[in-house]
Amino acid sequence: MLMPTLRTVSVFLIACGTASSGQVQETIDRGTFVARRGTDTLAVERFSRTADTLRGSLRVYGEPRRLDYVAILGPNNTVRSLLVAVFEVGGGAPEALLQRARAAVLGDTVVVQRSTGVTRIATAPNAVPMFAFGFALMEVFTRRARANGGSVNVPFVPISGRGMSLDVPVRAIGTDSLVVTIQGAATRFRIDAIGRILGGTDGENTLIVRLGPESAAGVINSLKDTTVTPTTVNRRKHNS
């Protein structure tokens, strides 16, 4: 369920534009997700969430890269757009922007913009564009399931340039857990009353731990908020 590594994601993300909203928003939730397997730390994701914006920064250990993202959230646990950028870090040199991509959710189409062009991916309405180890964004899945009574199927579009859409079942296990299954791989999340992820495990003995708000106080994110989305799109369903 943890999906491709940050290295796989960064292969496909190419620079594209963004715009600043220039608005200051009150943070209503923040924290850190840590993915561990045994004594090894796999990934650390720090995030901050307001009513309509989720921003975060992800490091996958063993890779000299940082992934920053900004997701513009819509009503009823939806995502309007997702901007993702990969930076080269470490070695004492100034960080360098390697690649960037932006996905806009427009009805039954996800439009992914890169420097090489635009990809239109046919999907079901209210799809969620995603990337590996994005647990804060995965809360869109779990919050939507909680609001739906515990179970829901979520259209999932990997922001990897492969032009595919997946139907992801989210199922309740008891009163405080949900299982999210992506391409046959299941991760069990412990959740609170509104669907926030408190922790989890998968079939590969990966332990997902949520740390408190103070852990995200020094989060680095070089991207600006953006509420700009394309206003027109070719409505013919196809993958390009």
C-alpha positions in Angstrom: 0.0 0.0 0.0 2.9 2.3 0.5 3.1 2.6 -3.3 6.3 3.5 -5.3 9.2 5.2 -3.7 10.0 8.9 -3.9 12.6 8.1 -6.4 9.9 6.6 -8.7 7.7 9.7 -8.2 10.6 12.1 -8.9 11.3 10.5 -12.3 7.9 11.7 -13.6 7.5 15.1 -11.9 8.5 17.9 -14.3 8.4 21.7 -13.7 5.1 23.5 -14.1 3.8 26.9 -12.9 2.0 27.9 -9.7 0.5 31.1 -8.3 0.3 32.4 -4.7 -3.0 33.0 -3.0 -1.4 35.6 -0.7 -3.7 34.5 2.1 -2.8 33.6 5.7 -4.8 30.7 7.0 -5.2 29.4 10.5 -3.7 25.9 11.0 -6.2 23.6 12.5 -4.1 20.4 12.4 -0.4 19.5 12.1 1.9 16.7 12.9 4.4 14.2 11.6 4.0 10.7 10.2 6.9 8.3 10.5 7.1 5.0 8.7 9.4 2.4 10.2 10.3 -1.2 9.5 12.1 -2.8 12.4 14.8 -0.4 13.5 14.9 1.3 10.1 13.1 4.6 9.4 11.6 4.5 5.9 10.0 8.0 5.6 9.1 11.1 7.6 6.3 13.3 6.5 5.6 16.7 8.3 2.3 18.4 7.5 0.1 21.3 8.3 -3.6 21.4 7.5 -6.2 24.3 7.4 -9.8 24.1 6.4 -9.0 24.2 2.7 -5.2 23.6 2.3 -2.9 20.7 3.2 0.8 21.3 2.9 3.7 19.1 3.8 7.2 17.9 3.3 8.3 14.3 2.8 11.8 12.7 3.2 12.3 9.1 2.1 15.5 7.8 3.8 18.3 6.7 1.6 17.4 9.2 -1.1 18.9 12.7 -1.4 15.6 14.3 -2.1 12.7 16.1 -0.4 9.2 16.2 -1.7 7.1 19.3 -0.9 3.4 19.4 -1.7 0.3 21.7 -1.4 -3.1 20.2 -1.8 -6.2 22.5 -2.2 -9.1 20.7 -0.4 -12.7 20.9 -1.3 -15.9 20.2 0.5 -16.9 16.7 1.6 -13.3 15.4 1.9 -12.3 16.1 -1.7 -9.1 17.4 -3.4 -9.3 20.2 -5.9 -5.7 20.2 -6.9 -2.3 18.9 -5.8 1.1 20.5 -6.5 4.2 18.4 -5.9 7.8 19.4 -6.3 11.0 17.4 -5.7 14.2 19.1 -4.4 17.7 17.7 -4.2 19.1 18.2 -0.7 22.1 17.2 1.3 25.8 17.2 0.7 26.1 20.8 2.0 25.0 22.3 -1.3 22.0 24.6 -1.7 18.8 22.7 -2.4 17.9 22.5 -6.1 14.4 22.1 -7.6 14.5 18.9 -9.7 11.0 18.4 -10.9 7.4 19.7 -10.4 4.0 18.6 -11.4 0.4 19.7 -10.7 -2.8 17.7 -10.8 -6.2 19.3 -11.0 -9.4 17.3 -10.3 -12.1 18.4 -12.8 -15.2 16.2 -12.5 -14.4 12.8 -14.0 -10.9 13.8 -15.2 -7.6 14.5 -13.5 -5.5 16.9 -15.5 -1.7 16.5 -14.8 0.5 19.4 -16.0 4.2 19.0 -16.7 6.7 20.8 -18.9 6.3 18.0 -21.4 2.6 18.6 -21.8 -0.8 17.9 -20.2 -2.1 14.4 -19.4 -5.9 13.9 -19.0 -6.7 10.8 -17.0 -10.3 9.5 -17.1 -11.5 8.5 -13.6 -14.6 8.5 -11.4 -15.7 11.8 -9.8 -14.0 13.0 -6.6 -10.7 11.2 -7.4 -7.7 11.8 -5.2 -4.2 12.3 -6.7 -1.6 10.8 -4.5 2.1 9.9 -4.0 4.0 7.3 -2.0 4.1 7.8 1.8 1.6 10.6 1.7 -0.3 9.7 4.9 -1.6 13.2 5.6 -3.2 13.1 2.1 -4.4 9.6 2.8 -6.6 11.1 5.5 -8.9 12.2 2.6 -9.6 8.5 2.2 -10.2 7.8 5.8 -12.1 11.0 6.6 -14.4 10.3 3.6 -15.0 6.7 4.8 -15.7 7.9 8.3 -18.2 10.4 7.1 -19.8 7.7 4.9 -20.5 5.4 7.8 -17.2 3.5 7.8 -16.8 2.2 4.2 -16.3 3.7 0.8 -14.5 3.2 -2.5 -12.2 6.1 -3.4 -10.9 6.8 -7.0 -7.1 7.1 -6.7 -4.8 8.6 -9.3 -1.0 8.1 -8.7 0.7 11.3 -9.7 3.4 9.3 -11.5 2.7 10.0 -15.1 1.4 6.5 -15.8 -2.1 7.7 -16.7 -4.0 5.2 -14.6 -6.9 5.4 -12.1 -7.5 2.9 -9.4 -10.6 2.0 -7.4 -9.5 1.8 -3.8 -11.8 0.1 -1.2 -11.7 1.5 2.3 -13.4 -0.7 4.9 -14.2 -0.4 8.6 -12.7 -2.9 11.0 -14.4 -2.4 14.4 -15.1 1.1 15.6 -11.6 2.6 15.4 -9.8 1.1 12.4 -10.0 1.2 8.6 -8.3 -1.0 6.0 -7.2 0.7 2.8 -6.3 -1.7 -0.1 -4.4 -0.5 -3.1 -3.7 -3.1 -5.8 -4.1 -6.0 -3.4 -1.8 -4.5 -0.7 -3.7 -3.6 2.5 -2.8 -1.1 5.3 -4.7 -1.0 8.5 -5.1 2.4 10.0 -6.2 3.3 13.5 -8.4 6.5 13.3 -10.2 8.9 15.5 -13.9 10.0 15.4 -13.5 12.1 12.3 -11.1 9.8 10.4 -7.7 11.3 11.3 -5.0 8.7 11.0 -3.4 7.9 14.4 -1.1 5.1 13.3 -1.1 2.0 11.2 0.6 -1.2 9.9 0.8 -3.1 6.6 1.6 -6.6 5.4 5.3 -5.8 5.1 5.7 -5.1 8.9 5.8 -1.4 8.3 4.7 0.6 11.4 3.2 4.0 10.8 3.4 6.4 13.8 1.8 9.8 14.2 3.7 12.4 16.3 2.1 15.4 17.9 1.8 19.0 16.6 5.1 20.1 18.1 6.9 17.7 15.7 5.9 19.7 12.7 6.9 23.1 14.0 10.0 23.3 11.8 8.4 21.9 8.7 10.2 23.1 5.4 7.9 23.7 2.4 9.1 25.8 -0.5 5.8 25.9 -2.3 3.2 28.7 -2.3 -0.5 28.1 -1.7 -2.4 28.0 -5.0 -6.1 28.0 -5.8 -5.6 28.3 -9.5 -7.2 25.5 -11.5 -7.8 25.2 -15.3 -11.2 26.6 -16.2 -11.6 24.5 -19.4 -10.6 21.0 -20.4 -11.3 18.6 -23.2 -14.0 16.5 -21.7 -13.3 13.4 -23.9 -12.1 10.7 -21.6 -8.7 9.4 -22.5 -5.2 8.7 -21.2 -2.3 10.5 -22.9 
